[in-house]
Amino acid sequence: MRIAWGITGAGHLLEASVDVLKYIKNEGHDLSIYLSGAGEEVLRMYGLFNRVKSLTGKGYYNELILEKDQERSYPMTGRFSLGKYDLLVVSPTTSNTIGKIVNGIADTLVTNAVAQAGKGKVKTLIIPVDLEAGDLETVLPSKLELELCQHCEVCEAAEACPQDAITPGVEINLLKCKGCGICQQACPYQAITGGRKITIHMREIDIENTHKLFDFDGVEVLASPEEVKKFLTKE
Ligand SMILES: Cc1cc2nc3c(=O)[nH]c(=O)nc-3n(C[C@H](O)[C@H](O)[C@H](O)COP(=O)(O)O)c2cc1C
């Protein structure tokens, strides 16, 4: 199959999405990956950008497409209105992107892809972060835990960081962080965590928006990226 996969800026379901992308590639499908601007940033923060990049770059319809290279009219998404893909998957899908889709807004790379897929009748699978009301456990990228920081004269973690992303005793600049985890090893007080779990509350408006998607023509909402495997067919 010729598959397009959009990644938006959510930490939740991100690693599970990358695992399914790898599966799809190994199964021999063509795979274009579309990253929203936030999707690219968040992939880097969680140390997953290079894994995603390594799945692409092997010819036509196997590209990594970045929002920042597509200016404001997102010409690459014309492929969807021309029906060039068999399937569009968006996973993970942020509350922001869902809110835009259900209101007919197409002003990012991924929201344009979904809009054009509707016009070109390309089947679309959406895996939202906000699906059911209630609390959700999710994981953080690298984090300087201030209550554990000993404010050492020389911060070993900051010294070790190849991105110069750490302001000792203050914070990690996540826009510089590449999620390599070297800082976690370097700090003798384990004051930097990676993948710490937190519980967040789903907002009612985000759940409402997701539920509006259930009635969209040509769109199916799935609970996990793993479920995408059911939609893959051999040529
Ligand atoms: C580390 C990190 C994790 C995030 N995780 C989520 C998330 O799980 N769900 C979500 O809706 N937004 C999350 N965000 C916020 C989005 O990235 C932000 O709303 C962004 O503007 C979404 O843009 P996009 O929908 O075009 O990708 C996260 C941001 C950061 C920095």
The ligand as an SDF file (V2000), in Angstrom:
LIG
                    3D

 31 33  0  0  0  0  0  0  0  0999 V2000
    6.6540   17.6860   25.5340 C   0  0  0  0  0  0  0  0  0  0  0  0
    5.3130   18.0420   24.9620 C   0  0  0  0  0  0  0  0  0  0  0  0
    4.3150   17.0850   24.9120 C   0  0  0  0  0  0  0  0  0  0  0  0
    3.0460   17.4220   24.4230 C   0  0  0  0  0  0  0  0  0  0  0  0
    2.0830   16.4620   24.4310 N   0  0  0  0  0  0  0  0  0  0  0  0
    0.8390   16.7660   24.0050 C   0  0  0  0  0  0  0  0  0  0  0  0
   -0.1840   15.7670   24.0390 C   0  0  0  0  0  0  0  0  0  0  0  0
    0.0300   14.6110   24.4680 O   0  0  0  0  0  0  0  0  0  0  0  0
   -1.4130   16.1050   23.5730 N   0  0  0  0  0  0  0  0  0  0  0  0
   -1.6880   17.3600   23.0650 C   0  0  0  0  0  0  0  0  0  0  0  0
   -2.8270   17.5910   22.6520 O   0  0  0  0  0  0  0  0  0  0  0  0
   -0.7310   18.3330   23.0220 N   0  0  0  0  0  0  0  0  0  0  0  0
    0.5190   18.0620   23.4800 C   0  0  0  0  0  0  0  0  0  0  0  0
    1.5030   19.0240   23.4440 N   0  0  0  0  0  0  0  0  0  0  0  0
    1.1490   20.3910   22.9530 C   0  0  0  0  0  0  0  0  0  0  0  0
    1.1780   20.5070   21.4100 C   0  0  0  0  0  0  0  0  0  0  0  0
    2.4730   20.2010   20.9140 O   0  0  0  0  0  0  0  0  0  0  0  0
    0.7500   21.9200   20.9750 C   0  0  0  0  0  0  0  0  0  0  0  0
   -0.6110   22.1210   21.3030 O   0  0  0  0  0  0  0  0  0  0  0  0
    0.9670   22.1830   19.4930 C   0  0  0  0  0  0  0  0  0  0  0  0
    0.6240   23.5350   19.2080 O   0  0  0  0  0  0  0  0  0  0  0  0
    0.1450   21.2540   18.6290 C   0  0  0  0  0  0  0  0  0  0  0  0
    0.3400   21.5750   17.2600 O   0  0  0  0  0  0  0  0  0  0  0  0
   -0.0930   20.5380   16.1320 P   0  0  0  0  0  0  0  0  0  0  0  0
   -1.4800   20.0980   16.4740 O   0  0  0  0  0  0  0  0  0  0  0  0
   -0.0500   21.3350   14.8600 O   0  0  0  0  0  0  0  0  0  0  0  0
    0.9080   19.4460   16.1080 O   0  0  0  0  0  0  0  0  0  0  0  0
    2.7810   18.7230   23.9250 C   0  0  0  0  0  0  0  0  0  0  0  0
    3.8080   19.6780   23.9570 C   0  0  0  0  0  0  0  0  0  0  0  0
    5.0500   19.3480   24.4740 C   0  0  0  0  0  0  0  0  0  0  0  0
    6.1250   20.4120   24.5140 C   0  0  0  0  0  0  0  0  0  0  0  0
  1  2  1  0
  2  3  1  0
  2 30  2  0
  3  4  2  0
  4  5  1  0
  4 28  1  0
  5  6  2  0
  6  7  1  0
  6 13  1  0
  7  8  2  0
  7  9  1  0
  9 10  1  0
 10 11  2  0
 10 12  1  0
 12 13  2  0
 13 14  1  0
 14 15  1  0
 14 28  1  0
 15 16  1  0
 16 17  1  0
 16 18  1  0
 18 19  1  0
 18 20  1  0
 20 21  1  0
 20 22  1  0
 22 23  1  0
 23 24  1  0
 24 25  2  0
 24 26  1  0
 24 27  1  0
 28 29  2  0
 29 30  1  0
 30 31  1  0
M  END
$$$$
